[in-house]
């Protein structure tokens, strides 16, 4: 069995509540040499809600790249640690997980934005130092614990919450696009992962609008918590149990291809994935579902067309460049559309544009 096919659980502990950071000191009592890896804004938000200081814990800063190079650098600085505390968003958590993997130690994640399921999974999206996508890394461990402080997260920037929702909406569609090509009965763990994916879709299509409105008011309620837990823990179950059948396909291939254009680097990961999902569904011939998701994106203020990506290069040359990347053998679009060609991806982009403008 290949390592990517090994079933792993969601975090050993998932603590999601108002004031959850009060539990962090107790978790760290199980370790002797914790190190914090964080960023500037993330650490400030963390300290604001931390009820008691973590005395004597070294604090290291990541370089915002989520690159193997930065993981190696941080591993050298924290060589004597037995647990890494990751305080931040998706790239930070991915960096910390990679650092812990190199050091063969545990990782505790404290998400400061609702951006991706990175705080709860044993997988990372890795980039080159220049911001261009590199590959997907698979680690030996899921986090020892994930501490989700809802008071902290309700104060996090809206654009990250939007990105987390968008990234998670794609879970079901990408998993289904892979498994529809399988023959015979699915393994039990794959079925469990797909069931989790279905839960993410149902909750987000139902609750996104209300959760975004609640977040805008700075109020923690059941709807906000339900969507946060869906983005983090329910979404994590998809890939942890379904493994290669519950991970990335066409939507993420488009996201990765868009990383070639520097203008898209400021757009949240999940928002680009949601646009990629529209392209994937169009390439699969799912016109009705494409329209349903276009309407969902419009209703919630998400990107639904190429023009909104801000790519400065003319579409006539930029779209083929993106399509060549997304349809390449190293990418995952072929899992959704076996034998996909760049021309099919290009056609899907223009179909999405036509459907988006039709209403």
Backbone torsions as a table, in degrees:
resi	resn	phi	psi	omega
1	UNK	NA	130.8	176.9
2	UNK	-72.7	152.6	-175.0
3	UNK	-58.7	-35.9	-178.3
4	UNK	-68.4	-13.8	-180.0
5	UNK	-94.8	-0.8	-178.4
6	UNK	-77.3	125.4	179.4
7	UNK	-73.3	130.9	174.5
8	UNK	-129.5	149.7	-177.5
9	UNK	-78.9	173.8	168.6
10	UNK	-73.4	-178.2	-173.2
11	UNK	-52.3	150.6	177.4
12	UNK	-58.0	-36.8	174.8
13	UNK	-135.1	134.2	174.9
14	UNK	-125.1	110.2	-175.1
15	UNK	-114.4	111.3	-175.9
16	UNK	-130.2	109.8	179.4
17	UNK	-170.8	169.2	171.7
18	UNK	-64.0	133.7	178.4
19	UNK	70.8	24.2	-175.6
20	UNK	-61.6	-22.8	-178.3
21	UNK	-64.5	-14.3	175.8
22	UNK	-63.4	-20.5	-178.5
23	UNK	-85.6	-10.9	-172.1
24	UNK	-65.3	-43.6	-178.7
25	UNK	-58.9	-40.1	178.9
26	UNK	-65.7	-38.9	177.6
27	UNK	-62.1	-42.9	-175.3
28	UNK	-74.6	-10.3	175.1
29	UNK	-64.6	-17.4	179.0
30	UNK	-81.0	-0.5	-175.7
31	UNK	-129.1	162.9	-176.8
32	UNK	-106.9	-32.8	-172.6
33	UNK	-134.8	68.2	178.4
34	UNK	-72.0	146.0	170.9
35	UNK	-125.2	143.0	173.2
36	UNK	-100.4	133.3	169.1
37	UNK	-116.0	128.4	-172.4
38	UNK	-157.7	-179.4	172.4
39	UNK	-114.5	-171.0	-175.7
40	UNK	-77.9	-57.4	-178.1
41	UNK	-67.2	-38.9	179.9
42	UNK	-61.0	-43.8	-177.0
43	UNK	-67.2	-36.4	177.9
44	UNK	-64.0	-42.5	178.0
45	UNK	-64.8	-39.6	178.1
46	UNK	-60.7	-49.1	-178.2
47	UNK	-63.8	-33.3	-179.8
48	UNK	-60.4	-34.1	-174.5
49	UNK	-107.7	0.2	178.5
50	UNK	-79.5	117.5	-173.6
51	UNK	-69.9	-25.6	178.0
52	UNK	-145.2	139.5	-176.5
53	UNK	-65.0	150.9	175.6
54	UNK	-93.9	92.3	-173.4
55	UNK	-66.0	133.0	172.8
56	UNK	74.8	10.8	179.7
57	UNK	-90.7	118.5	179.5
58	UNK	-63.6	145.3	-179.8
59	UNK	-118.4	120.6	178.1
60	UNK	-111.2	145.7	179.0
61	UNK	-104.5	134.6	173.9
62	UNK	-86.6	168.0	-174.2
63	UNK	-100.8	12.3	175.1
64	UNK	73.5	10.8	-177.4
65	UNK	-97.1	-24.4	-170.6
66	UNK	53.5	46.8	-177.2
67	UNK	-108.3	157.8	175.2
68	UNK	-61.7	-33.7	-179.8
69	UNK	-61.6	-41.8	179.8
70	UNK	-72.8	-35.8	175.2
71	UNK	-59.3	-42.8	179.3
72	UNK	-63.6	-42.3	-179.7
73	UNK	-61.8	-46.7	-177.8
74	UNK	-68.3	-34.8	177.9
75	UNK	-62.9	-35.3	177.0
76	UNK	-68.5	-37.4	-178.3
77	UNK	-73.6	-27.0	-176.9
78	UNK	-113.7	35.2	-170.9
79	UNK	-61.2	-23.9	-176.3
80	UNK	-100.3	11.8	-175.5
81	UNK	-80.0	157.0	169.6
82	UNK	-118.2	-2.9	172.2
83	UNK	-157.2	135.1	174.0
84	UNK	-100.8	130.4	174.0
85	UNK	-101.7	112.5	-178.4
86	UNK	-93.4	115.9	-178.2
87	UNK	-117.7	105.9	-179.8
88	UNK	157.7	-156.8	-177.4
89	UNK	-94.9	-157.8	-173.3
90	UNK	-63.1	-48.4	-179.3
91	UNK	-65.3	-37.0	177.8
92	UNK	-64.7	-48.4	-179.6
93	UNK	-62.6	-39.9	177.2
94	UNK	-62.6	-41.7	178.3
95	UNK	-62.9	-44.7	-178.9
96	UNK	-66.2	-38.8	178.1
97	UNK	-64.1	-41.0	177.4
98	UNK	-66.2	-36.9	176.6
99	UNK	-64.9	-46.8	178.9
100	UNK	-62.4	-37.1	179.2
101	UNK	-62.9	-39.8	177.8
102	UNK	-66.1	-32.0	-176.7
103	UNK	-94.9	-0.5	179.5
104	UNK	55.5	42.3	-179.8
105	UNK	-125.7	173.2	-179.6
106	UNK	-80.1	163.7	174.9
107	UNK	-135.1	135.4	173.4
108	UNK	-112.8	126.1	-177.3
109	UNK	-104.8	139.8	174.6
110	UNK	-127.2	90.9	-179.2
111	UNK	-67.4	135.7	177.9
112	UNK	-108.9	-3.2	172.6
113	UNK	-140.1	158.7	177.7
114	UNK	-99.2	68.3	-169.6
115	UNK	-99.3	-41.0	179.8
116	UNK	-154.0	180.0	174.8
117	UNK	-88.0	14.2	-179.9
118	UNK	-53.7	-35.1	-178.5
119	UNK	-67.5	-10.9	-171.9
120	UNK	-122.9	1.5	-173.2
121	UNK	-117.3	162.0	175.5
122	UNK	-95.4	27.4	-174.4
123	UNK	-126.2	150.3	177.4
124	UNK	-139.3	142.6	167.9
125	UNK	-89.2	117.4	-174.5
126	UNK	-107.8	137.9	-177.8
127	UNK	-117.9	159.2	168.7
128	UNK	-74.4	159.9	179.6
129	UNK	-57.4	-21.6	180.0
130	UNK	-87.1	3.9	176.5
131	UNK	95.6	-7.6	178.7
132	UNK	-80.6	139.1	-178.4
133	UNK	-58.4	138.0	178.7
134	UNK	-104.4	-73.2	177.9
135	UNK	-163.2	-175.6	176.1
136	UNK	-104.8	128.9	179.6
137	UNK	-104.1	141.7	178.5
138	UNK	-116.6	123.3	-174.4
139	UNK	-104.7	162.9	-175.4
140	UNK	-71.1	-29.3	-173.0
141	UNK	-123.4	147.0	159.8
142	UNK	-85.4	164.4	-178.5
143	UNK	-58.1	143.9	175.2
144	UNK	-60.4	-40.0	177.8
145	UNK	-154.8	151.4	172.2
146	UNK	-126.7	120.7	-176.1
147	UNK	-106.5	110.5	-174.0
148	UNK	-108.2	99.8	-179.3
149	UNK	-91.4	107.8	-174.8
150	UNK	-67.5	-29.7	176.2
151	UNK	-64.2	-38.7	177.3
152	UNK	-68.2	-46.7	-171.9
153	UNK	-71.1	-28.9	179.2
154	UNK	-69.8	-16.3	176.6
155	UNK	-94.8	-1.9	-177.3
156	UNK	-74.4	158.4	-176.8
157	UNK	-61.1	142.3	-177.4
158	UNK	-58.8	-38.9	-173.2
159	UNK	-64.2	-31.1	177.9
160	UNK	-72.4	-39.2	177.3
161	UNK	-62.3	-42.8	176.6
162	UNK	-60.2	-42.6	179.7
163	UNK	-63.2	-40.7	179.1
164	UNK	-64.2	-41.9	177.7
165	UNK	-63.3	-46.9	-178.5
166	UNK	-61.2	-43.5	-179.6
167	UNK	-62.3	-38.0	-175.8
168	UNK	-77.2	-32.8	176.3
169	UNK	-55.9	-33.5	-177.2
170	UNK	-71.2	-16.8	-173.2
171	UNK	-53.8	-53.4	-177.4
172	UNK	-63.2	-46.6	-174.4
173	UNK	-65.8	-39.3	178.9
174	UNK	-70.0	-41.8	178.5
175	UNK	-63.3	-44.3	179.8
176	UNK	-65.2	-34.8	-180.0
177	UNK	-66.2	-27.2	178.0
178	UNK	-81.5	-48.9	-172.3
179	UNK	-74.5	-19.4	179.1
180	UNK	-64.1	-18.4	-179.5
181	UNK	-93.4	-1.3	-179.6
182	UNK	-83.9	151.9	175.3
183	UNK	-112.3	147.5	179.5
184	UNK	85.5	177.0	-177.9
185	UNK	-72.6	144.0	178.1
186	UNK	-77.1	151.4	173.3
187	UNK	-65.5	154.9	-175.5
188	UNK	-59.3	-42.5	-179.1
189	UNK	-66.4	-34.0	177.0
190	UNK	-66.2	-42.6	177.8
191	UNK	-61.3	-38.8	177.5
192	UNK	-62.9	-44.0	177.8
193	UNK	-61.9	-41.0	179.0
194	UNK	-67.5	-35.7	176.8
195	UNK	-63.5	-39.8	176.0
196	UNK	-63.3	-40.0	178.4
197	UNK	-61.4	-40.5	178.7
198	UNK	-63.9	-38.8	177.5
199	UNK	-61.9	-43.0	180.0
200	UNK	-60.4	-45.1	-179.0
201	UNK	-62.5	-48.0	-176.1
202	UNK	-62.5	-43.9	-179.0
203	UNK	-65.9	-45.3	-174.3
204	UNK	-72.6	-38.8	177.5
205	UNK	-65.5	-27.2	179.5
206	UNK	-85.9	-41.6	-165.3
207	UNK	-108.9	-5.0	-174.7
208	UNK	-56.9	-50.1	-174.9
209	UNK	-59.5	-45.0	-179.0
210	UNK	-68.2	-38.2	-179.3
211	UNK	-67.2	-39.4	177.5
212	UNK	-65.4	-38.3	178.1
213	UNK	-66.2	-40.5	178.4
214	UNK	-64.6	-43.4	178.2
215	UNK	-60.4	-40.6	-179.8
216	UNK	-62.0	-29.2	178.7
217	UNK	-86.4	-8.9	-178.8
218	UNK	71.5	30.8	-176.3
219	UNK	-111.2	132.1	173.9
220	UNK	-93.6	117.6	175.1
221	UNK	-137.0	-175.3	-175.9
222	UNK	-63.0	-36.8	-179.7
223	UNK	-67.1	-44.5	178.1
224	UNK	-60.4	-47.6	179.6
225	UNK	-61.4	-41.9	-178.8
226	UNK	-61.4	-42.3	179.8
227	UNK	-71.1	-40.8	177.1
228	UNK	-59.5	-47.5	-179.6
229	UNK	-65.5	-31.1	176.4
230	UNK	-66.3	-45.5	-179.4
231	UNK	-63.3	-40.6	-177.0
232	UNK	-86.2	-68.3	-164.5
233	UNK	-90.7	-41.7	178.2
234	UNK	-66.1	-41.9	178.1
235	UNK	-62.4	-36.4	179.4
236	UNK	-61.7	-35.9	-178.6
237	UNK	-62.3	-26.1	-178.8
238	UNK	-60.3	-57.7	-178.3
239	UNK	-75.0	-32.9	-177.9
240	UNK	-64.5	-37.1	-176.7
241	UNK	-98.9	-39.6	179.6
242	UNK	-83.1	-11.5	178.0
243	UNK	53.1	-126.7	-173.6
244	UNK	-63.6	-18.8	179.5
245	UNK	-87.7	-6.8	-178.2
246	UNK	-120.2	22.1	-177.1
247	UNK	-114.0	-136.5	-166.8
248	UNK	-91.2	143.3	172.1
249	UNK	-137.6	-120.9	-170.9
250	UNK	-66.8	-39.6	-177.3
251	UNK	-62.4	-44.5	179.4
252	UNK	-72.4	-27.8	175.8
253	UNK	-63.3	-39.7	176.7
254	UNK	-67.1	-43.3	175.7
255	UNK	-54.3	-48.7	-177.6
256	UNK	-63.1	-38.6	179.6
257	UNK	-67.1	-32.7	179.6
258	UNK	-70.0	-17.5	179.6
259	UNK	-66.3	-12.7	175.1
260	UNK	-66.2	-22.0	-175.6
261	UNK	-103.5	112.5	-174.2
262	UNK	-57.7	-29.3	-178.2
263	UNK	-62.7	-24.5	-177.3
264	UNK	-86.4	-6.4	-175.5
265	UNK	-67.1	-21.5	-179.9
266	UNK	-87.7	-7.4	177.8
267	UNK	-85.3	137.0	-177.6
268	UNK	-60.9	143.1	-179.5
269	UNK	-46.1	-53.5	-174.7
270	UNK	-64.8	-34.4	179.4
271	UNK	-64.8	-39.4	176.2
272	UNK	-69.3	-34.9	176.9
273	UNK	-63.8	-41.7	179.7
274	UNK	-63.1	-39.2	174.2
275	UNK	-63.6	-43.6	177.4
276	UNK	-59.5	-32.5	177.5
277	UNK	-63.2	-40.8	177.1
278	UNK	-60.2	-43.9	179.6
279	UNK	-64.6	-42.1	179.7
280	UNK	-61.5	-47.9	-179.0
281	UNK	-63.0	-38.1	177.5
282	UNK	-64.3	-41.7	179.4
283	UNK	-66.8	-26.6	178.4
284	UNK	-82.0	-4.4	-178.6
285	UNK	81.3	16.3	-178.4
286	UNK	-91.9	69.4	-174.5
287	UNK	-62.9	-42.4	-178.8
288	UNK	-65.1	-43.8	-180.0
289	UNK	-69.6	-34.0	175.4
290	UNK	-59.2	-45.8	-179.3
291	UNK	-65.4	-39.6	178.4
292	UNK	-58.6	-43.3	-179.2
293	UNK	-75.4	-32.5	173.7
294	UNK	-60.4	-45.5	179.5
295	UNK	-63.2	-40.2	177.4
296	UNK	-61.1	-44.7	178.8
297	UNK	-63.7	-42.4	178.3
298	UNK	-62.3	-44.6	-177.0
299	UNK	-62.8	-29.9	-174.8
300	UNK	-109.0	6.8	175.4
301	UNK	78.2	25.9	179.5
302	UNK	-95.0	162.1	179.3
303	UNK	-69.0	135.0	-179.8
304	UNK	-137.2	8.9	178.4
305	UNK	-148.6	157.9	178.8
306	UNK	-58.3	-40.2	-176.2
307	UNK	-59.5	-30.5	-178.4
308	UNK	-77.3	-10.5	-179.5
309	UNK	-74.8	-20.0	177.8
310	UNK	78.6	15.9	178.6
311	UNK	-67.0	125.6	-175.7
312	UNK	-79.2	-30.1	179.7
313	UNK	-65.0	145.0	-179.7
314	UNK	-59.8	141.4	-179.1
315	UNK	-56.4	-32.7	-176.2
316	UNK	-59.9	-28.5	177.7
317	UNK	-109.3	-29.8	-177.3
318	UNK	-72.1	-41.4	-178.8
319	UNK	-64.0	-45.3	175.1
320	UNK	-60.5	-36.3	178.1
321	UNK	-63.4	-45.0	177.6
322	UNK	-63.5	-44.0	-176.5
323	UNK	-65.4	-38.4	177.6
324	UNK	-59.7	-41.9	179.7
325	UNK	-67.5	-49.5	-175.1
326	UNK	-64.7	-32.9	-177.2
327	UNK	-93.0	3.4	-177.1
328	UNK	-71.0	163.0	-178.0
329	UNK	-64.8	-25.8	-178.8
330	UNK	-80.1	-10.2	-177.1
331	UNK	-102.5	175.9	-169.0
332	UNK	-106.1	5.2	180.0
333	UNK	-61.4	-33.1	-177.7
334	UNK	-64.3	-17.6	176.2
335	UNK	-71.3	-30.6	177.9
336	UNK	-85.5	-39.8	-179.7
337	UNK	-128.7	91.0	-178.7
338	UNK	-55.4	133.8	-179.7
339	UNK	73.4	17.5	-177.5
340	UNK	-55.7	143.6	178.2
341	UNK	-112.8	158.1	175.3
342	UNK	-56.3	-34.7	-179.4
343	UNK	-64.7	-36.5	177.0
344	UNK	-65.9	-40.2	179.0
345	UNK	-66.4	-42.8	177.2
346	UNK	-58.0	-47.5	-179.3
347	UNK	-60.3	-37.1	179.5
348	UNK	-65.6	-38.8	177.4
349	UNK	-58.3	-46.3	-177.5
350	UNK	-72.4	-28.8	174.9
351	UNK	-66.6	-41.8	177.0
352	UNK	-60.8	-42.7	178.4
353	UNK	-59.7	-43.6	-178.9
354	UNK	-64.9	-44.0	-179.1
355	UNK	-68.3	-36.2	-179.5
356	UNK	-66.7	-32.0	-178.0
357	UNK	-87.0	-13.2	-173.8
358	UNK	-73.6	-23.0	-179.0
359	UNK	-112.2	NA	NA
